[in-house]
Amino acid sequence: MADAAVPAADLLPPRFADWFAKRGWSPRAHQLAMIERAQAGRDALLIAPT
């Protein structure tokens, strides 16, 4: 799961960090966890119904 000590800006590619920032939003923990897994070369599937 995403480490609270790691700022989202350090995990998100600049294009996505800017997208969130322009809206005044922050990525959720499950979104950051997916990025961490991808960066570690691990497989993951996220299902987040809205």
HELIX and SHEET records of a PDB file:
HELIX    1   1 ALA A    8  LEU A   11  1                                   4    
HELIX    2   2 PRO A   14  ARG A   23  1                                  10    
HELIX    3   3 ALA A   29  GLN A   39  1                                  11    
END                                                                             
